[in-house]
Amino acid sequence: MTTANDLSNTIAKELPKLHMGKLPTVRNLAAKYGASTRTVQQALDILRERKLVESRPRSGLWRVGEIPTPVKIESRLNADDFFAQLKRGIEDGIYPWDSPLPLIKELSTEWNCHTQTVSKVLDMAVQAKLLLRHGRFHFLALPKSSRKVSSPTILCLGAGAPDGHFRMDSDRESDFWRELGVQASLAGLSLVRSVWNGGSIRPETNTLGVIATSWHYQDPMAICKEVSKLKLPACVWFDEHNLDTNSINSRIHFHDQGHSAENGSLLTRHLLELGHKHLAFISPWHANPWSQKRLKGIEEEAKKCGARVEIFSLNGDSEWDRLMPAETDPLLVKKFPAATIANIIEGSSERVRNFMIAELGWNRIRKDMAPLLKQAFASGATAWIGANDVCALNALNWLGERKIPVPKCISVAGFDDTLEALRSNLTSFRFSCASVARAMIYQILTSSRTSSLTRHKGMVVVRGTTAGVSRK
């Protein structure tokens, strides 16, 4: 009579011959070797202890290391799921007011579903008064505000510059206010801009809602607290990491850009598709959450493809760490007094002084970055990602001074898609100010006062500083 030990040795000799590494069932093994199922089971237990076979419920027995990974079958989305997705896209400002949605066939390809499902979803959106149908085209239906006023306006609040005007220190700020004006006009609304320096806010009677930015305030929550006191729908463009624990109860719609790891992931995907497997992330302002979030997305995307990311960073907060001290630099004030400059240029010294102050600050930033760039070059990385366009542009200048061709030897990309990025033909991640503006206007027109946070996406604008890895 065959013992369990003898049978285990016999099966062990047969293991290398198994097709795909899977063992027959217990019954089949019993029939093959003329043993009882109990003896076969004991033999298999011995093989498990010897770590020659392994099993998983409802998957059978396999040679160790060859058991297949279970495939997770995702359930197909139905019309209700796609309708919720479409509704969320409308509320997030993805679709423009003045042009039709993609046609049914195009949406069918985008959503990976049947055209009849798309048709059903669009009919549901028309019935819900989210869309208007004109022939085979579907347009967004602008909601009607519950407040009936003549000449409806939106009150826009922000920090003031030294000259008393709205402060717009970055391209993204000016893009946002410009886009907000365009989208408001398309919606039949006008904007009234007002600098807020503290105190209560008193909107006019024809104001439908309030849109504010928390930029440039020492206490970003201060303007939010005042806005939340109003009996009007309100939206604030806010850096998510500055929100305090009470913000969610403020009845404000918060909108955030640039603090999502997904932005870093999308830019990295572009570089990976070009064949780059060794990336350098360069940031002298890595104490700031936007730098950390972008790096997180970069690392997560690179890990999926087995690419390597090296980090070259300093613990600064932002470029203002260097630009602000330059305004009061004692050497600058001593060597270039306002009166001297005014005599040379035969007029006001303000613009010239502001230019000199800015250049002093930028030069200090370049000096901060020089060791990081030297280390990045020594690392052998074929693609450099600046934490923002300032980093990427400084990297371009540094490489240019050393006659290192971009993108032939090293590809360079950044974030923000600033005007200087356009001038320098820099590949950059562009944040969608249009979607922010549309989402804010939509929320005000629906008179919604339930607090929410929307993280807006963007896109990679590919220009001449990124290319495939050169084959040497």
Secondary structure, 3 states (H helix, E strand, C coil): CCCHHHHHHHHHHHHHHCHHHECCCHHHHHHHHCCCHHHHHHHHHHHHHCCCEEEECCCEEEECCCCCCCCCCCCCCCHHHHHHHHHHHHHCCCCCCCCCCCCHHHHHHHHCCCHHHHHHHHHHHHHCCCEEEECCEEEECCCCCCCCCCCCEEEEEECECCCCCECCCCHHHHHHHHHHHHHHHHCCCEEEEEECCCCCCCCCCCEEEEEEECCCCCCHHHHHHHHCCCCCCEEEECCHHHCCCCHHHCCEEEEECCCCHHHHHHHHHHHHHCCCCEEEEEECECCCHHHHHHHHHHHHHHHHCCCEEEEEECECCCCHHHHHHHCCCHHHHHHCCHHHHHHHHCCCCHHHHHHHHHHHHHHHHHHHHHHHHHHHHHHCCCEEEECCHHHHHHHHHHHHHCCCCCCCCCEEEEECCCHHHHHCCCEEEEECHHHHHHHHHHHHHCCCCCCEEEECCEEEECCCCCCCCCCC
